[in-house]
Every structure is written in structure tokens, then in C-alpha cells.
């Protein structure tokens, strides 16, 4: 494995401020044919779940035969295929072949550092989003989604997601999602991802309040380190939600063939949620900057207090040291000295006075004493 692949996880974690993913991204060698898929060494076939449903019927199972899943098209109005893992190229390719997914989009599925985006293809719509969770730190996971006329296919990096509410709504007998098409299912999944940003972002409120109290009472270097971590996590959230907002704007203006016109109002509401999340992220970034300034100010004030106490002790001992040094001088000259002994004290006093005057003049010229006007 190349050095770049070995360093991909720590580099991604350092740049995005997120926890490392469970699977490493494996890119084909430079110059490879477009759409080439390459498995991560040691990757096993992921779990693939299927929901096939209509207004009055639903079936749910774990799929092992992908082509058999594709043959359900026509028997059920909507099919949702979800794969928990993107490191196994054979599984990704099998799903792509069964549902005629574009090979360039499949390549983006396995490259989990994609920017959130919406790309239209002839047979489907391709959407990339970031799913945010705290466990316990910030974890941003890429979710790739394919929207067709009668299917939705999602790929996740590893097990665990925020789609449990959507699954419960599908299992419910009388839910709006069961009576609508695949585009409403895709919207519901995107809505679950975007709504989950709110508790993730709002979790920073309590942490910032605790940090503010600690900075005022007991500022330590750990406070500054945690502030830096929070700022980095907020930047990662901003990089995840900002391009999604732009992609939704394009989709609202031009829904295309895979999104019904009556769904645009829901997409507009979803876009408004992204605006709210961005506002929260920006506000918390400002709070983080303010707390950083508060930390610097608090530490500076405490340093000034310490220096004040030390200066008081120094001011007490300076005259004592002067008297001790002055009366401890041995100015008695031998009889052969050119200067009589009674000139020694005036000469020493004159030298010391000259040094004091020279230093005062130097301080004045530097502007350290008053103003030179």
C-alpha cells in the first residue's frame, strides 16, 4: 500500500477535525481508467438491507443476492437498498450493475472524501451528503444516495445511522412516506440527516458554557486546547453543510425528472434548515473566538497580579540591598594610591548618580517614562 493511503485516516482527521473512519479509502493508481473500483485490503462484503414497499404492503430483509433484489422492480412501487460499508468493490459493483448506476458515481461512492453535491445522470440522481454524529467526538460520515424513478440506494461508510425514524415510518401502516414515490423517500432520508445536525451543533452550547466558567475561574492550557478542537469541529461542520445548501438550491430551482414538482416545497424547507444550521455554526464560531480572547485576557490579568506581588517584594528588598551594598564597599585605598581615601565615597556616589541619570534619560528617550510630547 502506498504511503498516501497509509496516512489517509490521520490526515483526514487532522484536516476535518473528525474521528477517523473505520474503513480507509483506497484509490486506484494514477492513470487508471475512469470508474475503476478497488477494494480496501481485508474488506468483507457489507450488510445490505432492503425495504420494498407500497401503500398496502411492505417487505424488509437482508439481501445476499443483489440481482434478485433488482427483479423486485415492478412488483413494488419503491425499493430502498442500503449498504453498510463501501470498502468491498464487488458489492458496490454488483449493486451498480443491478440498478444501472453510473460507474463514475460508483467511484465517488468508494472515495469517501467527496464534497456534498447533487449530480444528475440519465438513469438516476446522485447525491452525496455528510452525516454528523457525536460519539463522543464529532464523526462525519459520507452517505451516497442514488434516486431513480422507483428506487433509492444508499451507501454508508460503516454500520449505524440516523435513519431509524424513517424505518419506523415505513413499517407504520398509514404513513405519508408509504403513499409517495421514491423521491419522497429520498427527501425523508436527507431530512433525517440534516435534522440530526441540530442536536450535534447544539451540543456545543453546554460545552462552551462549561469552558467559559472554567476559563474565568481556573484557566488552564487544556481550556485553550479544547477551544481549538471545538473550532476545528465547527469548521468541519461548516464544510459539510455549506455545499449541501448550495446543492439543494440548485435542486429547488431545477428539480429535474426524478423529483416531482410537489416535492419542491419540502426541499425548500430542507434548505431553510441548512440555513439555520449554518447560522448556529457561525454563532458558535464567534463564541469560540470570544472565549479564546477571554482566556488570553484572563491569563494576562492573572500574570499581572502575580507580577504585582513579585514587584512589591522586589521594591521592599531593593533599598535594603542598596544599603547593604553601599556600606559593604571597601573603599580604603593603600597609602600609595593616587586618590586619597576621603575622595572615594564622593567618587563612588558620583558614578552611581551618573548611571542613574543616564538610565533615566535612556528610559525617557524610549518613551517608557511619561510622554515626550
Order of alpha helices (4+ residues) and beta strands (2+ residues): alpha-alpha-beta-beta-alpha-beta-alpha-alpha-beta-beta-beta-beta-alpha-alpha-alpha-alpha-alpha-alpha
